[in-house]
Amino acid sequence: MSRYDPIRKITDKKVIRIGTAYLPTREEKNSDILLIAIHGDRCDLISQQYYGTTEFWWFIASVNNLKSNNIDAGTQLRVPVSTELAKLK
């Protein structure tokens, strides 16, 4: 199952596009892992390190209000311990 399955699809001239995804909101928890990004850190690499898959890069970006996979060195990041709430609406 793809994480895009529940998202509305738009068909225009035989081209299928993904509609708007509503990202989950998650409050800060004491169990969150806190990191300071270094040069070369990316959400997909952090997802691989903590979750064992790159699939949740978007969850880390969403929790930290990042606009891309790349992270500026020195940025403080929260990494939720659980991906339970990592579901797109």
C-alpha angles and dihedrals in degrees: 000000000000122000086234095060096095093046121099114256123214120210118200122168091341091308115120117209132180115249126221115310118211108218119220120253118228129186121223114267132194089236092062116114112239119211138175109218120235128200110295097024114140132178093244092054092048090048090052091049097049104026102029093239137068089224094097098054089113091054092056090046091049095048090051097041092241120161097207144023091256119086128204114237111259095031113138111230136192118212113192112226091222130047091202092117094043095111125124119224 
